[in-house]
Amino acid sequence: MQQTTIHIDGMSCGHCVGRVQKALTGLEGVKVKNVSVGSATVEYDESRISPAQLDAAIDAAGYTVRRTDAARA
């Protein structure tokens, strides 16, 4: 299991937190550790899901992932 913190633009309230949490919780191989305005920390099974798939789920929920170079490594 890998752990990552994803920085997310466009979140401003508890409703946003709920949408992102729901989007990530629905993914196979993902355990959501924490979601707050502007970020989400998850553990994921890299043999079942990729960081790009995490990003896509957040994008589909209506928010923009802001990854740093260190987070991509």
Secondary structure as UniProt FT lines:
FT   STRAND          2..9
FT   HELIX           14..25
FT   TURN            28..29
FT   STRAND          30..36
FT   TURN            37..38
FT   STRAND          39..44
FT   TURN            46..48
FT   HELIX           51..60
FT   TURN            61..62
FT   STRAND          64..66
FT   HELIX           69..72
//
